[in-house]
Amino acid sequence: MATLQVELVAVERMIWSGEASMVIARTTEGELGVLPGHAPLLGELAPGGVVTIRTDSGEDLVVAAHGGFLSVTERGVSILAETAELSTEIDAERAREALRRAESDGDDPEALAAARRAQSRLRAVGQDA
């Protein structure tokens, strides 16, 4: 089976690198599914988005990714995020509390960004935000 070489990097660290059969990401243009042989493209990750990587072993890695870009080339997929967290690293209760705090802060741009990050974390762990 054909695979993609995938790298997901956040500003502060490498999140994941390896072979995958598929990548699904929410971009500013909509949901994007990337399979081996996909045409080259550059997409901007949607604010508060989630990226799913189906590894070559069939495991789904779900990542809360905040800001950044996705690049598809003949060599594979590179995802460069401002911040990113694997779903296994996310504390759902802390994310819910962060969402409550951000929503109570009103329409301040920083509060709106914090709310999007919290919503992304909750989606990554399979909870509606």
KAHU-V189297 format. One record per residue. RES is the residue in one letter. PSI is psi in radians with two decimals (999 if undefined). D_FIRST is the distance of its C-alpha to the first C-alpha in whole Angstrom. Layout:
RES|PSI|D_FIRST ; RES|PSI|D_FIRST
This chain:
M|2.40|0 ; A|2.55|4 ; T|2.95|6 ; L|2.50|10 ; Q|2.12|13 ; V|2.37|16 ; E|2.24|19 ; L|2.01|22 ; V|2.32|25 ; A|2.89|29 ; V|-0.72|32 ; E|-0.30|33 ; R|2.87|30 ; M|2.19|26 ; I|-0.85|24 ; W|2.54|21 ; S|2.34|18 ; G|-2.97|15 ; E|2.43|11 ; A|2.71|10 ; S|-0.31|8 ; M|2.62|12 ; V|2.32|15 ; I|2.25|18 ; A|2.58|22 ; R|2.07|25 ; T|3.06|27 ; T|-0.26|30 ; E|-0.06|29 ; G|-3.06|27 ; E|2.44|24 ; L|2.18|21 ; G|2.28|17 ; V|2.14|15 ; L|2.88|11 ; P|2.41|9 ; G|0.09|12 ; H|2.57|15 ; A|2.54|18 ; P|2.51|20 ; L|2.87|22 ; L|2.19|25 ; G|2.61|26 ; E|2.23|28 ; L|2.41|28 ; A|2.54|30 ; P|2.35|33 ; G|0.54|32 ; G|3.00|28 ; V|2.41|25 ; V|2.32|22 ; T|2.25|19 ; I|2.09|16 ; R|1.92|13 ; T|2.89|12 ; D|-0.27|9 ; S|-0.03|11 ; G|-0.05|12 ; E|2.44|15 ; D|2.07|17 ; L|2.17|19 ; V|2.28|22 ; V|2.27|24 ; A|2.00|27 ; A|2.27|28 ; H|1.92|31 ; G|2.69|31 ; G|-2.81|29 ; F|2.73|27 ; L|2.25|23 ; S|2.23|22 ; V|2.17|19 ; T|3.12|18 ; E|-0.34|16 ; R|-0.34|16 ; G|-2.69|15 ; V|2.26|17 ; S|2.25|20 ; I|2.08|22 ; L|1.89|26 ; A|2.62|28 ; E|-0.86|32 ; T|2.67|31 ; A|2.54|28 ; E|2.30|28 ; L|2.54|26 ; S|-0.52|27 ; T|-0.26|27 ; E|-0.07|30 ; I|2.30|32 ; D|1.89|35 ; A|-0.66|35 ; E|-0.73|39 ; R|-0.67|40 ; A|-0.72|37 ; R|-0.73|40 ; E|-0.72|43 ; A|-0.67|42 ; L|-0.76|41 ; R|-0.79|44 ; R|-0.80|46 ; A|-0.71|44 ; E|-0.52|45 ; S|-0.23|49 ; D|0.00|49 ; G|-2.54|49 ; D|0.28|48 ; D|2.32|48 ; P|-0.66|45 ; E|-0.66|44 ; A|-0.69|44 ; L|-0.72|42 ; A|-0.71|40 ; A|-0.67|40 ; A|-0.74|40 ; R|-0.72|36 ; R|-0.76|35 ; A|-0.72|36 ; Q|-0.70|35 ; S|-0.76|31 ; R|-0.75|32 ; L|-0.71|33 ; R|-0.68|30 ; A|-0.54|27 ; V|0.18|29 ; G|0.39|29 ; Q|2.42|32 ; D|2.47|34 ; A|999|36
